[in-house]
Amino acid sequence: MSGREVRSAADVEPAQRVEQPALLIVDLQNDFVREGAPLEVPDARKTIGVVQKLITEFRSRKLPVIYTQFLAHETENLLWLWSPQCRPDTRCCWKGFRRRYDDAGAELDCTEIIDELRPEPSDIRIEKYGYGSFLGTSLDGHLRTLKVKSLVVAGTVTQICVEETAREAFHHGYRTTLVEDGVSSFAPDLHAATLKNFAMKFGWVAKGQDIATWL
């Protein structure tokens, strides 16, 4: 199918949706995923297996795997109004701060990627101080250097950091697919609405196994 024949997103062949792709894993870190975390998203733990399989698929093909980590500013800022857990009394997502979680036998760095999805030295890490992964970070530069044309996005929270990142990707010109069973939220209605809206105007939504076959 040539570019001139494409009339809608539905007409784009699956292989073209993931042409020269990278896997972008958004904020699957201790302070969001572990039991008892200040900003715990319980459903995030249900996505771990899907994300693990996608990581394996990408690494086996020597395709980029990129992780983002949300960091909270340690001084008063606008985000504290909506996430008061980031204030000094809790220190949610403060870089280097360690806490004990209900499902961990030791104190863990609160901003570190969960052990189940531990990055390898060759993977890229992007630290960010906002919801999106592009604004004020080196992500786009890394993607351009790697000649990436499309992104497969997993992670949490669907309607916040995942959505903001995926929309930014659209505006930066990357064909973007959200992993339907690889993203998670604490609000099922907002999760569903986000996936529906994204698929309508910004990119594609597909199951992890389907995306693996597209590769």
C-alpha positions in Angstrom: 0.0 0.0 0.0 1.4 3.4 -1.0 1.0 6.5 1.1 -1.4 7.9 -1.5 -3.7 4.9 -1.0 -4.1 5.4 2.8 -7.4 7.0 3.5 -7.6 6.4 7.3 -5.5 5.0 10.2 -7.4 1.7 9.7 -5.9 1.4 6.3 -2.3 1.4 7.5 -0.9 -2.1 7.4 0.2 -3.4 10.9 3.8 -3.7 9.8 3.8 -0.1 8.8 2.4 0.9 12.2 5.6 -0.5 13.8 8.2 0.4 11.2 11.6 1.0 12.8 10.0 0.9 16.2 11.1 1.4 19.8 9.4 0.1 22.9 8.7 3.0 25.4 7.9 1.9 29.0 6.4 4.7 31.0 7.0 5.1 34.7 6.7 1.4 35.8 8.6 2.3 39.0 8.3 1.4 42.6 6.2 4.4 43.8 3.5 3.5 41.3 3.6 -0.3 41.1 4.6 -1.8 44.4 2.0 -2.7 47.0 1.3 0.2 49.4 3.1 2.7 47.2 2.0 6.4 47.7 0.6 6.6 44.1 -0.1 2.9 43.8 -1.8 1.6 40.6 -2.8 -1.9 41.5 -3.7 -2.8 37.9 -0.1 -2.0 36.9 1.0 -5.3 38.4 -1.4 -7.1 36.0 0.5 -5.7 33.0 4.0 -6.9 34.0 3.8 -10.2 32.1 2.7 -8.4 28.9 5.5 -5.9 29.1 8.1 -8.6 29.9 7.1 -10.4 26.7 7.4 -7.2 24.6 10.8 -6.4 26.1 11.9 -9.9 25.1 10.6 -9.5 21.6 12.2 -6.1 21.1 15.6 -7.2 22.6 15.7 -10.3 20.5 15.4 -8.2 17.4 17.9 -5.7 18.7 15.2 -3.0 18.7 15.5 -0.1 21.3 13.9 -0.4 24.7 13.4 2.9 26.5 12.3 3.5 30.1 11.0 6.7 31.6 11.1 7.6 35.3 8.9 10.3 36.8 10.7 12.4 39.3 9.0 14.9 41.6 10.5 18.3 42.2 11.5 18.7 45.9 10.4 22.3 46.1 6.9 23.8 45.9 5.4 23.5 42.4 2.1 23.3 40.6 2.0 19.5 40.4 1.9 19.2 44.2 -1.7 20.5 44.1 -2.8 17.4 42.2 -0.3 14.9 43.7 0.2 16.0 47.3 2.0 12.7 47.9 5.0 14.4 46.3 5.3 16.8 49.2 8.1 16.5 51.8 6.0 14.6 54.3 5.7 11.6 51.8 8.4 12.3 49.2 6.7 10.3 46.5 9.0 10.0 43.5 11.9 11.9 45.0 15.1 10.7 43.3 17.2 8.6 45.7 14.5 8.4 48.4 14.1 4.9 49.7 11.0 3.3 51.2 9.6 -0.1 52.3 6.7 -1.5 50.3 4.2 -4.2 51.5 5.5 -6.6 48.8 9.2 -5.9 49.2 11.5 -7.4 51.8 13.8 -4.4 51.9 13.8 -0.6 51.3 13.8 0.3 47.6 14.6 3.4 45.7 11.2 4.9 45.1 11.9 6.1 41.5 13.7 2.9 40.4 12.1 0.7 37.7 10.5 -2.4 39.3 12.8 -5.4 39.5 10.5 -7.5 37.3 11.3 -5.1 34.4 14.9 -4.2 35.3 16.6 -2.3 32.5 19.8 -3.7 30.9 22.9 -1.4 30.5 22.1 -1.0 26.8 18.6 0.3 27.4 17.9 4.0 27.5 16.5 5.7 30.6 14.7 9.1 30.5 14.2 11.0 33.7 11.3 13.5 33.5 9.7 16.0 35.9 6.4 16.2 34.2 3.7 13.9 32.8 5.0 13.7 29.2 8.2 12.1 28.3 9.3 14.5 25.6 9.0 18.0 27.2 12.3 19.0 28.7 14.0 15.6 28.1 16.4 14.0 25.6 13.9 11.5 24.4 13.4 12.9 20.9 17.1 13.3 20.3 17.7 9.6 21.2 14.9 8.5 18.9 16.2 10.6 16.0 19.7 9.2 16.5 18.4 5.7 16.5 16.3 6.4 13.4 13.1 5.4 15.1 9.9 6.0 13.2 7.3 4.4 15.5 6.7 3.9 19.2 5.0 1.1 21.1 4.0 2.6 24.5 3.3 0.6 27.7 3.2 1.8 31.3 1.2 3.8 33.8 -1.0 5.8 34.3 -3.1 5.5 31.1 -4.9 8.8 31.2 -1.9 10.8 32.7 1.7 10.1 31.8 1.0 7.4 29.2 -1.5 9.6 27.3 0.6 12.7 27.5 3.6 10.9 26.2 1.7 9.2 23.4 0.1 12.5 22.3 3.5 14.1 22.4 4.8 11.3 20.2 2.1 12.0 17.7 3.1 15.7 17.5 6.7 14.7 17.1 5.8 12.6 14.1 6.0 9.1 15.4 3.5 6.5 14.5 2.4 5.4 18.0 0.6 2.3 19.3 -0.7 2.0 22.9 -0.4 -1.5 24.3 -4.0 -2.2 25.4 -3.1 -4.8 28.0 0.2 -3.2 28.8 -1.1 0.1 30.2 -3.0 0.7 33.5 -4.9 3.1 35.6 -6.6 3.5 39.0 -9.8 4.7 37.1 -11.3 2.1 34.7 -13.6 4.7 33.1 -10.8 7.1 32.3 -8.6 4.2 31.1 -11.3 3.1 28.7 -12.0 6.6 27.5 -8.3 7.3 26.9 -7.8 4.3 24.8 -10.9 5.0 22.7 -10.0 8.6 22.1 -6.4 7.9 21.3 -7.4 5.3 18.7 -9.8 7.9 17.1 -7.3 10.7 16.4 -3.7 9.9 17.5 -2.6 6.4 16.9 -3.4 2.7 17.4 -4.4 0.5 20.3 -3.6 -3.2 20.2 -2.9 -6.2 22.4 0.7 -7.0 23.2 0.6 -10.3 21.5 -0.7 -8.7 18.3 2.0 -6.1 18.4 4.6 -8.8 18.7 3.3 -10.5 15.6 3.5 -7.2 13.7 7.2 -7.0 14.5 
